[in-house]
């Protein structure tokens, strides 16, 4: 039974949404289920255009990202990493949404699909070599599964769309930043 004022699709979230009332345990539980069983994670993801839980999740995931970047590269990259996840997610979701045009649901649901894998990837972006494997896994596998399950497009099309967008993003970051 839901508490008064809450349904399974509100800010407290559905089964695979981030629970703001228990931020740390929900963060690790949710990322664990996303990595271990992404199909189930995206089956349970609420298909609503509410941006509160994923938005707060990305803001919260900026904390470990900033900590990792502070250790890896100093204060300025850490400050950028603290504020970057949420604003970065909107144009990235636009690219994935264009790749899945004709799928079910709109842009905000595509953004929800991207928000959680992005939160998984960003702390790992500070670790050399691991950043590339984590980017490929989050961008191709996790977002591809999300697009196929939630937007209800074909698996091949979802994987191709996510692989193209992720590949272009990885190439651009490699060229601009020169990360190894």
Buried (B, 14 or more C-beta within 10 A) or exposed (E): EEEEEEEEBBBBBBEBBBBBEEBEEBBEBBBEBBBEEBEBBBEBBBBBEBBBBBBBBBBBBBBBBBBBBBEBEEEEBBEBBBEBBBEBBBEBBBBBBEBBEEBEBEBBBBBBBBBBBBBBBBBBBBBEEEBBEBBBBBBBBBBBBBBBBBBBBEEEBBBBBBBBBBBEBBEEBEEEEEBE
